[in-house]
Amino acid sequence: LMQFMDGNRIDLSFHPLEAIPRLIQDSLSIVLLDKDGCIPTLPPASESSYLPRPPTAKQFADCCNEFWWLNPYVAKALWRSEIPHAKYILDTPLRGQLMKILTWHFGVLTSFSLPPGKMGKRFPEVLDAALWSALLRTYSDAQPENVWAALLKMDTIFRQTAHSVANHFNYPYPTAEDEKVSNFVQHIHSLC
């Protein structure tokens, strides 16, 4: 690892020759030096490896299922005052499903021709301002009422965005599951 004073950074790795086919699959690969001619000629670097891919019906259904399955874990942890557990579920597996559906939505809006960037850094360029603002409100501190607000905001964003993706691909949205889980979460919230 090398960090230069001008801000440039280089991460060098050494790999056996057998790893070359796997390593050059990244569309941003550039050969700087190949004295022995071991690496085939690569196409010009592009972001094609980082473009979102349309979901299959199963991938979409699995994402929805996982999002609504994890939701009560956050609510129950909040009810039990298990803030670290609630934050972990909210910010790691649940957010992962939210980012997946948002990436597909981003893909639909861009005809899957623009990479969303790491953790959606290009979302503000494409998503409408209200959706982007709502997403930012899902990043909470550890105050229980703020975690609740983040959870409920995530639910709203997921529901709206998943409906949009489902309509685009003509996939069914699990409305009954959403309603049952949402009612359960609201019930737990009323107990706090």
C-alpha positions in Angstrom: 0.0 0.0 0.0 1.4 3.4 -1.0 0.0 6.8 -0.2 1.6 9.7 -2.0 1.6 13.3 -0.8 -0.3 14.5 -3.9 -3.3 12.3 -2.8 -2.7 9.4 -5.1 -2.8 5.9 -3.6 -1.7 2.7 -5.1 -2.6 -0.8 -3.8 -0.3 -3.4 -5.3 -1.0 -7.1 -5.1 1.0 -10.1 -6.2 -0.9 -13.1 -7.5 0.1 -16.4 -9.2 -0.3 -16.6 -12.9 -3.3 -18.9 -12.5 -5.3 -16.0 -11.0 -5.0 -13.8 -14.1 -8.2 -14.9 -15.7 -10.2 -14.1 -12.6 -8.4 -10.8 -12.0 -8.9 -9.4 -15.5 -12.6 -9.9 -15.4 -12.9 -6.5 -13.7 -13.6 -4.1 -16.5 -11.5 -1.4 -14.9 -8.3 -3.6 -15.2 -5.4 -1.9 -16.9 -2.1 -3.7 -17.5 0.8 -1.4 -16.6 3.6 -3.8 -17.3 3.7 -7.3 -18.7 7.3 -8.0 -19.6 6.7 -11.7 -20.3 3.5 -11.3 -22.3 1.4 -13.4 -19.9 -1.7 -11.3 -19.9 -4.0 -11.1 -23.0 -4.8 -7.7 -24.5 -7.6 -6.1 -22.5 -10.4 -3.9 -23.8 -10.3 -0.3 -22.8 -11.1 0.2 -19.1 -14.8 0.9 -18.5 -17.3 0.7 -15.6 -19.3 -2.2 -17.2 -18.4 -4.6 -14.4 -20.1 -2.2 -12.0 -23.4 -1.7 -13.8 -26.5 -2.8 -11.9 -28.1 -5.9 -13.3 -31.9 -6.3 -13.6 -33.2 -8.6 -10.9 -34.8 -12.0 -11.7 -38.2 -12.6 -10.2 -36.6 -14.8 -7.6 -34.0 -12.2 -6.7 -36.7 -9.6 -6.3 -38.9 -11.9 -4.2 -35.9 -12.9 -2.0 -35.0 -9.3 -1.4 -38.6 -8.5 -0.3 -38.8 -11.6 1.8 -35.5 -10.8 3.6 -36.4 -7.2 4.2 -39.8 -7.9 5.7 -38.4 -10.9 7.7 -35.7 -8.8 9.3 -38.0 -5.9 10.1 -39.4 -7.3 13.4 -35.9 -8.0 14.7 -35.3 -4.3 14.8 -38.6 -3.6 16.5 -38.2 -6.4 19.1 -34.7 -5.3 19.9 -35.9 -1.7 20.4 -38.8 -2.9 22.6 -36.2 -4.8 24.7 -33.9 -1.8 24.9 -31.2 -3.8 23.0 -30.0 -0.7 21.1 -26.7 -2.2 19.7 -28.6 -5.2 18.3 -31.4 -3.0 16.8 -28.8 -0.7 15.2 -26.8 -3.7 13.8 -29.9 -5.3 12.2 -31.1 -1.9 10.9 -27.7 -0.7 9.5 -26.4 -4.0 8.2 -28.7 -6.7 6.9 -31.8 -4.6 6.6 -30.0 -1.7 5.0 -28.4 -4.2 2.6 -31.8 -5.2 1.3 -32.9 -1.5 1.1 -29.8 -0.6 -0.9 -30.4 -3.6 -3.2 -33.9 -2.5 -4.1 -32.7 1.1 -4.5 -30.0 -0.1 -6.8 -32.5 -1.9 -9.0 -34.7 1.3 -8.9 -31.6 3.3 -9.9 -31.0 0.7 -12.7 -34.6 1.1 -14.0 -34.2 4.9 -14.0 -30.9 4.7 -15.9 -31.8 1.7 -18.1 -29.1 -0.1 -16.2 -26.5 1.9 -18.0 -24.9 3.8 -15.1 -23.1 2.4 -12.1 -24.6 3.5 -8.8 -21.2 3.8 -7.2 -20.1 2.4 -3.9 -23.0 2.4 -1.4 -25.1 4.4 -3.9 -22.8 7.5 -4.1 -24.4 8.3 -7.5 -28.0 8.0 -6.1 -28.3 11.8 -5.7 -27.6 12.3 -9.4 -30.6 10.1 -10.4 -33.1 9.6 -7.6 -35.5 12.4 -7.0 -34.6 14.8 -4.3 -37.4 13.7 -1.9 -36.3 10.0 -2.1 -32.7 10.9 -1.5 -33.6 13.1 1.4 -35.7 10.3 2.9 -32.9 7.8 2.5 -30.5 10.2 4.4 -33.1 10.3 7.3 -32.7 6.5 7.7 -29.2 7.0 9.2 -29.9 7.5 12.9 -28.0 7.9 16.1 -28.6 5.4 18.9 -31.6 7.2 20.5 -34.5 4.7 20.5 -37.0 7.2 19.0 -34.6 8.0 16.2 -34.0 4.4 15.5 -37.7 3.8 15.3 -38.1 6.8 12.9 -35.3 5.4 10.7 -36.9 1.9 10.7 -40.3 3.3 9.7 -38.7 5.5 7.1 -36.9 2.5 5.6 -40.1 0.6 5.5 -41.8 3.4 3.5 -38.9 3.8 1.1 -38.6 0.0 0.6 -42.4 -0.3 0.0 -42.6 2.5 -2.5 -39.4 1.6 -4.4 -40.2 -2.1 -4.5 -43.6 -1.4 -5.9 -41.9 0.7 -8.7 -39.4 -2.1 -9.5 -42.2 -4.7 -9.3 -44.3 -2.7 -11.8 -41.4 -2.2 -14.2 -40.6 -5.9 -14.4 -44.2 -7.1 -13.9 -43.2 -9.0 -10.7 -45.7 -9.5 -7.9 -45.1 -7.5 -4.7 -45.8 -9.3 -1.4 -48.5 -6.9 -0.2 -50.0 -9.3 2.4 -46.6 -9.9 3.9 -45.8 -6.2 4.0 -49.1 -5.4 5.7 -48.7 -8.2 8.3 -45.2 -7.3 9.2 -45.9 -3.5 9.2 -48.9 -4.0 11.5 -46.8 -6.2 13.8 -44.0 -3.6 13.9 -46.5 -0.8 14.6 -48.0 -2.9 17.5 -44.5 -3.3 19.0 -43.9 0.4 18.5 -47.1 1.2 20.5 -45.7 -0.9 23.4 -42.6 1.2 23.8 
